[in-house]
C-alpha cells in the first residue's frame, strides 16, 4: 500500500523530460545504453526502483538519449559538467566504484549557499562557461581520435589518466566563486572519497586560515588526498603566485611543442605569420585592407583610440567588408570589427603572447614594432591595399618554456607587514598582519613545478560559445584555451598516475616525486638579428648547470649556442622567471621511481605553522584539538622549518649577508641497499655545503637526514637571484633540489 501511494505521488508531481545525448558512442549496444540511462537516472533520483519506473523510453538505435518522468531538480542533476562530449565516453570502463553513481562522470554537484548573494538563475551543476568541462577532460578525458577545434589542432585527444573517473563540484558562477561554496565543495569531495583534487581557481594569496582553498586542501591532505592548484595568470609580475600553502601542489604553465599560427598574405605578394586561433577560411582571394586610423569616425563624438579600433571610434562605411589593422587598442578589436561588418582584423601588439587566442572573426596578432610597421607602410603607400587571412594551422615550436602569463614568485606570507588584498571570490578587502625576522624572511618556493598550459585542446560545453561572446555562433565540444587553469589538471593527472603505482604514498611523497624528477625548462629571450634589423626569439635551457645545445631557425638564419657559453642576448625584462618554474617541467614517468622522497607528516606541518606565528587557538581549530598549544610540539628547525624538496630564502635587505641552514630528511623508495652522493653546483658568491655529503641506505623505506648550509656576502645590486642546485645521485636516480636566494628589489 505504501509503495502504491508513493508511485502515485511520484507520477502526479513529475513531467516528461527528453534527455538528448547526441551521437551513439562507438561499440555501445542498446542493452548497455539502457543500463547507462538507468545509472544516470538513479544518480539523479537517488532511488533505484523509482529510477526504473521513471524511464519512459530509451533512444539507442540511431542516436543516444531517453525520456523520463522527473521533478525539475532531478532533471537538472543530469548534466553536471557537459557530459555530451566524446571525452566523457565510458566505453570499456566497467562498473563504477560502489560508492558512486554514473560511470565516467560519477558525480556532479553544485554549491550556491549564500541566500543574500546575487541571484543565480536556474542553478545546477551544468557547465555553462566551459572552464570546468575543459579542466575535467584534461585530467581524465577518454581517448577521442580525430579531435579538433573546427579542424585546427587535429589529433587524438585524451586526458592524463583516461581510465580514471571524474566527480565535478561546481562553485563558480558568472559573479565569481565564494569562500563558503569552495569550502563546501572540499567538505563534500573529501567525504565522497575522491582520490585527488584539482582546483583551477585562484585569487591573491592570503594567510592560510582565511583562505578556503588552503583550509580545504589541508583537510584533504590529512585524509591522504593531494590537491593540485593553478599558480595564477598574473605573470610575469613578481610575487603574483597564488595558492601557496605548502601542502598544495602549485602549478605554473608551460608551453607544448606546437603553436597555432595564422598566415596573412598581402596584395604585393608578401606574407607574414601571426598568432591566433582562426577557424575561418577565406571566401575570397583578397579583401580590401585599411587601418583603424584611416577608418576613423571623424564625427569626434566618441572617446577612444581609432588607431586601436576602440569601440565607437570607427566608421561602419569604412570598415564594412574590409580587413582592418588595429594597434595599441584597449582590446576586443575583433568584436568591434565584426559589429561593423568587417571581414577580419590584424592586431598589432607590443608584446606577443605565448598562446594563441580564438578570434571572433578572421584575425591574427602580430608584433606592432616589426611586422606592424611594415603593414602600415604598405597600407599608406598603396592605392588599393589588399590582404587575406587564412585559417590557422599548427606549427612545431621549441618546448617546454615558461608561459609569460604564468604567475611568478617569490611567495612570502610573512607576519607583521600590513597588506590589503581584494579577493575576487568574496568581494571584500582582507587585512592581515605579517612579520619579518631581523635578518631575512624565509619562504619555500612557489610555484612547485610547471605543466602544459598553453594552447590546450580539451572538451568544452556547448552551452556557451567558444569565445564566450553572445555574438559568436560557434558552439563546439572541444576548445583551445591557455592558462594555469589548464596546467593544474595536467599535474593532477600526473599525481594520479604516480598514486596508481604507489597507493600508500602520502600526498607529500607524491608531490616530492614529481618535483625532484622535474625536467629543466626553457626560457625565451631575444637575440638581435643585425642582418634584417629584427629582434628574433630564441630559446635556451634554463638549467644553468647542464650542457645543452639549442638550434632555432628564423627566415634564413639559424642559431646554434650552448647554454653554458656566454652569448649576446638582449636582457629579458622578466627577472623573476627563475621564481616561476619551481622544480621544472613534470615528468610523470620518472616520478614513478624517484629514488628518494621528501615526506612531510602532520606533526611537521603543525610545527611549521607554529614557527610561522599562527596562534595555538587557530591551529587547534584546524586540527581539531581544543586545548592545543604550540609548546607541546617539537619546534621546527632550520631556516624554513619544513621538509620541502626545494630550498629558498629572501634576504631582508640588499646589504644582508647570506646565511641559512636547511634541515632535510629523505626516504629511500628506490632500491634496498644504495648509496647517494651529493653534487652541488653554485654560482660565485654563494657557498653551499651539504652535511653529510653521502647517504648510505641499507633497506627500503629507511630515512636519513642531512643539512644544507648557505653562506655568502651581500648580493651585488644588479643581481636579483642566486641559484644553486643540489643533486643526490646513486647512478640510477638523480634527485634534484633547486636552491634560490632572492635579493629584495621592490
Steps between C-alpha positions, in 0.01 A plus 500: 500500500784739588678425175186564297441837668860597438476411133180702451655804668808461285302492175275788606783744573731419211500578132670342199850622409687410184869452577678525166863380513612528139666237283519138613836417662708257300463127576202558732207257479140589572509294820802685639342831400190415702717410800686829467171692492381318813826587678456867410142503625593323822770763556248781447209351697688315770277191491557198273134395483369849429771545239377194311137610530579852383643399164251510216726410209866460404628626166799293403475371145592805293584757767540516877243620753192413702167632627414492870247645742698723735468782746668824381790473744559139395518600135764762585718235667541318163755716345769588751792605288424485129488120474371505142859495380709211366765569766260361760424179313497209748554215256724234653501642850289231663271566797565807718635473856233392747479835674435688173228531241535546124802364316763736351360811668403344831407815689377851427400742775468875533523745788330839524449543873467873561129589512587870499738477203426577134212300357619215280232404246439125493802397706623150417826309446468565127812666358379808316848654468713212371786539748408205722437269207838593350697441820312179587570344163865607524536292816313189394330538163455185294699452180336677205653437161495777243407770751542860386374853537326550166787317333771689690733290716365170371626189675418254776375669816529325836519594863806431710339193655221399259404194706417713807150613602398863545298665777428869441414758767384833359570804720553780247227703334494801271538721810806317636585223747411543866703378796205319655428306181863398457518370856173312450639335186816389682286367785283304258783369281702372795192330646419350159839329502675660203863399450637830365369855474572742215410866566539744211390798711709779644524842654769701679675298769366532853594379842418132511220525756309750287551307176229239424722312255783477755258381770315254278820354353646461850209277602535311172870448571420363848293232329766412244367712214734729306361828365640647179441874445569754228777751575317796344515697176654828619853442371756613439429727797708387801330378820180430306487125567179365655400191701824487695426275800783244530260203489368616160661405168525843334529478122645749250422493128744394231471467125452193283695427185246647262378852443198617305603747234296688242634606163409843369571569133505844338427633156868566431580130525652514848369305799552484876425250775290620792375326812132414543250221486306594190240243398378695196608417146497797260221517243696733271857509374549851637311759707542877516743596779489813715614616842311621801650843447367521142163354600447751780160649570576867444194626689710510815208411724664196654794456736767247420779425259402436139850373428424222748147446362342584835124475525319793340806649328456346154267572209290204389520609136881494514512158670228304320647210301860596582784357704606762756845536654467609865778583744534631857133443571317420819407149385202327338595631156358188337159568655503864390591410142238223488226734623590745223487232230875467451652196332784456749761669713877498541590609853839650575620434854808639668555167672391184322361245745613138522159359424268547209153634568178428315372797302134584443567556130798425277794648689868482585730662759837638382790696649409866455862618509622279214228335293247767592715786373538328163124449479443871567754595233326272250155644582617862479707461183259292291194625312292186558660297781370147534547208733361158584509311831523123470374237741743425783733202495717325756876548470784338692653713772780459759360383833453504784557854615329703768191692390533874545156522666584234759526662845843540656637469850628568744210426727535632850208486733701650787387668816454864606521668160155641441360425157160572351373240255179489299392139463264474207306202627358673805503864383658635815823648626701274724751649743756280660834558678843364411835502672856478375792370700783738574724371220298326232158366414470128446282332245469190285495528123172534321392400242611142562533393138376570149263307273349560154263795509525673161271425204341196664228326300243331724126448540264796523139576581256573220299725731739786425667621184867416451602861577229566758363787292125493431580620146696182434293226335762226543416232757732201515584199717870595489681829554860624518581705813811621685558563870632349820146364532599267217836414658347404835306194374807378312688487830201343675497228236874442550439470874220250436735300279761484776237417762371210290844337531557608861157508672664507844704815436401818682403815308838650594685196364312514170567872476869447578529233230359738240721787611836326536466335158395818322677580174695819437275751328564736211473877523450733206733792440571731209802507271552796269524410131746752355434385144129579486493743793242284674470361848482122488369275776730212583504252783749357741494239771444667835689238695825696522686199626471262206640518149223542248518618141200654328434563133230739389441642153340826395464580129845425357679519833589209724631540854714247682610569851590331825322598820827483691671739258440876517300630204380843401145507622292809558406514869170333574269727698373201695763485772280272709470219247716293729229531763228390261616155395531333841673164462445491124272318259309196625632164386239242613696198382808590703285587801396135532850417622653815651748315723452728801201700622467791741202395709313737731287366783219674682716592800746670266228717346376594849852591612540707183178692574621566854833626366314727258329665795147367470349494847427179685124559507472524121723197448295308759182578307664387176614164636206442734685521834330754725780538753786495250810701584804552277724433800393134484646457151865439422619832353562516127871535432701685242438807293169389352386238752352258248626192312441651157664366181631850418695754706441874470568811703440868449742747652351779706711768335755539226775532759420173680755218498378163378466261793254212518472139616249253357433169676368222277403134528463268201341156478644226282230385256738373233704191578577327828870565541624813328744785546423854389764766457426871504600720209469876539525757223501859622585840355779728613408672825298213643649221710288184534613223733313169544558313827544206463562489127444124478187310603526122533171312518488136606132435434190626327294772675795590720526872580822698530555867578740769384538875515584763240694808610495814286751781547603800300559875496226751408377454145604754234248774437432382145440140610146404599545127547775249561422142398663178606410138449530203737491158337505166683619226266540124541580439129137395441310799637563872491306683773498874423440779751529860375642757745423867446601813692299813421616855550211740576440742217150638552 
